[in-house]
């Protein structure tokens, strides 16, 4: 047994614990089931204690962490159901299927709650596009997300992609899904009612993905990585689409007691989690499970991660109608067992008992580990790097062009035009803006959603970087005219058994916690992905934030587009010479150093309130938040989107005793700033609102002409900048 | 009048088409793919999506469904049929329209707004629009590269069957604005009798200003005009 439990990814202590629970030695099937449920990916052993510190409650929260997705009340009897998950390790090995099944998995988490999925967002991280393997991973991941999402008919409306060397061996593929439901149609993943029938719906079970959670997702990569290919799951979006329609129909007719999707750890997870939630157990006969491979052993059927399968619990009186609806949609639905009240999960093969354990022990009793975090030595040196040294480039226009066409800044059109972002005819704001916006048919409401995380900031200061991720997400939603409501997160880190990685994780969770509390955006669900390391090199700590907000009246939404000549261009907020961790520093000077910009949460809140009030009072024409690339990038994006020029006065440098050169001002990534455009006659009203919130208001210039002109410093044709910006990503891939 | 929107397993623009018909103020029903009688409808919509997961070839399996036999009979009796995107592909596979659809020249799925020039304003689907007008309507497909052999192309031209072509904002049909490599920028065609229309762009996505354009209404208005007239 010793080698066996090790092979399965369990430690000796964990093995002993299992023996204690069962009061005997586990057989192979039982051991396999514990090994997947107690893997880091499923059991959150290293992260549970810290995740408990995140704020998860609020007045509009209907469901926090614990179910398949989080649920927010958006009024009119409607619920917003959303979550984000990672599929990092599979995508590094088999990028198309890894990404595709990542989409499939998160879709199921949403419709299993009773919500129709209405949007996807994909925040991605890759290494440098100069590397051929990175190009391959990037193209295939995009193709995989497109292939799956488009076929299912769910629009991908947002997300982002960043290229940093740190992600070369470990790309990040996080996918967020949003669904809308009538509150009365929401259903939980529960298994209640003695004698109720357990139904397995969807694709047949094969050997794909076996060990996906344990062997693949809970370990670092080394030379043997390619051998793990069989552990990558294979997706079938057509079957998923049928599952979506069948499940929603079953739920609209109130036929089910409980519904749960099969994801990581397959049938083992679905059966033990549903039972555990309800305090019940199940008797399952693996011989009843439809297979697509021959001679599958019980453990294989129980831990297979074959995709597009759902577990339904149905009372006998509704069984016939349920099976009819599955048949109508061309889906297999097999009775594989029954609910019991003993709390025991018993596995049979053709009536013969082959495994037995308390359901709760699988789902809830995995040990919890308290990592030891230690601040890494390199941080002091890198944070205190003297950033006054880099001299302002002689040719500023060249520097601007370089930054605007750099892989992290340039247009992502090449990516999002591969996604059907218009299906379901509800996308009010397309990708390329601050947030994706989905209107809700039959109401005036709309949902805004965005994803954010600057990995570089988090590397330089994980606490500040995490706070900024929340602040920026909220700022993005505000600029669209939405009130931020709640957060889902995907915490991507290295090996938690290493002290510096665990320290990064601790700091990031601390930052998220404080910021979510302050901005009143509780965390209603999410995912942790550890072991994103190759050959001992970890990724940048990347606590990905997915945030949703509500626009009460879609007529009052806002975009970054410069629309009107002669309108004033105004900056809300204050610029400091903060180029630590900035795009400017990386692109022009090839440096990743300094401290990330400082976030003053109070000031941030005030700027956000000011901006939202201005939008809701119809005072402003456009709003765009400043983030990577600072004012330079924000301003240029507004110009390109609206095909308008900008004429700026002498920039207000040194006016607050802040000494900086032009480039430091132009590219500074100071937080809490928004660029708006506003009709001259509305400026005083705006200043009133801003004054009451102590928000600095600076008129930078006005919209006009077809160039970006900044008094003596810059004189560049918008068309030329736009061409470079638009074509840069495709260029980088093809070069 | 009454629209009927067919649902195949894997269709995903059916709800959008239904919603569009409602916005245009007309009655509309869903038609399940096993239905064998479609006579009560004034216009049948074959919506976009990935019917049968695009297995074998896009549209290849849908053409065998019972509803397609019914639609064949319906169209032979002059009934109006509009096939959008996957719907167009199904009409090609079913032989109700000539030609075939290949993979986009760029080998990638493409979703964006395009400009279309109306080549034939006499059809039941374009009669309220004048020839040469430019419509702004989005596309979203992986296989929109329309192909027909020389003889078929000649026949299409002879019978005025080419209805829409990809063009620029000013209505110029150029290579540079062809999004998918389609032969002569062909985006939509009708059959010889002019009652069956196939187009790759999605008019149901261009019904509301909020979503970017209302030019799709013109196609619906034309259908409504024809059905009532």
Interface residues (C-beta under 8 A of the other chain):
Chain A: X143 X146 X147 X150 X151 X152 X153 X236 X237 X238 X239 X241 X242 X329 X330 X416 X417 X418 X419 X420 X421 X422 X423 X424 X425 X426 X427 X428 X430 X439 X441 X554
Chain B: X9 X10 X12 X13 X15 X16 X19 X20 X48 X49 X50 X52 X53 X54 X55 X108 X109 X110 X111 X112 X138 X140 X142 X202 X204 X205 X207 X208 X210 X211 X212
